[in-house]
Amino acid sequence: MGNYASFFTAGMKIGVGVPMPNSEVFLDWAVIHEVDEDLVTLQLSRDQLPVGVSLHVGQIVDLRGGKDDAAYSCRAIIVVEGRVSVVLVRLIGEIVTDELREFYRIDAFLPIKYYLSHEQNPDILQKEWQARRQKRLADEMLRKQQLWNVTIIAENADLPPERRQEPLEDELDEHDASWDTIIPLAASISGGGIRIVAHQHFEEGQYVPLEILVPSSPRRIVDSIGRVVFVNRNYAVAGDRESYNVALKFAFIDERERDAIVNHIAKIQLRRIRQLREHFALREGIDNPDNRGENTQTRWGTFARNLFYMTVLFALLVMLFIYFKGYAINHPKGEIERDFESGIRTYIQKMGR
């Protein structure tokens, strides 16, 4: 509760997210009138809410605040309703970072190395970062060249020059065994920064060297320098060691490596979307096991109905054909036609004699 007071203070202007029945969120702002441990009195920006937006006791809302470069949010539950524009809420859950960012963020498990650096001069850190990246790139080029030579010798030794092939790109993706012992961390990552749970306490504004293994194909080790923009004690993680939520913004990162992170996030999101579609399709089949039978019955019913209509139409056409054929043969004859046929018969009889 003491932690809440350090983030939400009286007189502070904050954002309020109110859930709506259509699964959207109505965003508004409010001013904090009073803070008493985890109880916060809010003065909303308007006396009347739009149509479809309402507040009631027991409703969960999102409170968002920020200072300097850090932004954060916390859930709250409405406990008392006064006037429409004044509500009393109780903060629940933990304070989490909620940066205003231009990159999409996703939760994933990634192998991450972070280092405690006594050097905090950004210019010196940038030079060290550039030198470290140059060395890594040189080592990767040397390793790929060696692997290339070995592959060429092994596969093409007995082949004539015109039939020799160069090694595939994925064969050049040499596996770095040093990462096998690194336990992946639960991280919230984007192209702009990363949030992790660490056992070390960092200070806001502190620079932290980072190495992140992005497992996309081909694998890439991202070297960067992160600057701490948010840190707080993580009470949700049990254990003997203290844990902290640490949010870092990439202060120095190569744009190609930033693109690798963004592409990895996009691949994860697409895979999750496919999994969700499969899950809901399977769930629909489980919840409604007769759906397939019902659909089959519906299709057979439609087919039978169409067949009946076609049979009736065919029968009508046959009946019309028979009617008009009989009419053409046995239709009533007029006086002229009878006189003509009578004359023809008389003529034939005379000729027969």
C-alpha positions, 0 to 999 in steps of 0.5 A: 500500500505504501507503494501505491502512494508513491505513484498516485498522489493528491492533485495528480491528473491520471487517465481512466479506462472504463470497460464497455459492453462491446469489449471496447474501453472508454478513455477519460481523465480524472484528478486525484482528490485524496489518497488513503493507503489503497483508497483513491478519490477521483474527480472525473473530467465530466459530469455526464458520461456518454451513452453506453458508458456507466460506472457502478460499485464493483466495476474494474477500471484502469488507472494510468499515470506517469512522470518523467519518461516512465508510465505505469498503470494499476487496476482499481475497483469502484467501492463507492459512488457519490455524484456522477463525477466523483468516485472512490476506488480501491487499488488492486494488483501491482503497479506495472509499466505502461509506456507510451510506445510506438512499437507493439509489445508482446510477452515471451520467454527469451534467453537474456543476459544483463550486466551490472556496469559501474560505468554510467557515462553514456558516451563511454558506454556507446563506444564500448557497445560499438566495439563489442558489436564489431567484435561479435560481427567479426567473430561471426564472419570468421566462424561462417567462413570456416564453416563454409570452407569445411562444408565445401571441402566435405561435400564437393571434394569428389565433384567436378567444379561445375557441379559444386554447390555453396552451403545453405544459409541455415548451415552457416547459422552456427550454434553458440553453446554458451547460451544453452545454460541460460534459462529463458526469462519471462519478458515483455519486449518490443522494438523500443524496450524490454521489461523483465523480473530481475533479482538485482535492484536497479536505479531509475536512469541507470544504464544496463548492458544487455544481450538478447537471443532472438530465436527467429531463423536465423538466430540473432544475438542482440547487443544493446544498452538499456536505460532503466525507466521504471523499477519496483518491488515484485511482491507477486514472486515468492521466494527467499530472494527479492525480485523487481520489475525492471523496465528498460528502454533501448538507449543504444541498439542497431536498427537491424537488430531492432527489426529482428526483434519486431519481426520475431514479435510479428511471428509470435503474434501470427502463431498465437492467432492461428492457435486461437483460431484452432482452439475456438474451432475445436472448442465450438466442436466440443461445446456443440458436438451435434453441429456437424450432424445438424449441418449434414441434416440441413444439407440433406433437407435442402437437397431433398427439397430441391429434388422434390421441386425438380420432380414436380416441375418435370411432371408438369412439363410431361403433363403439358407435353401430353396434353398439347400432343393429344390436343393436336391430334384430337382437337375439335374440328371446325366446319371448313375442316369437316367439309374439306375432309368430307370432300376428300373422302368422297373423292377417294371413294369415286376414284376407287370405283 
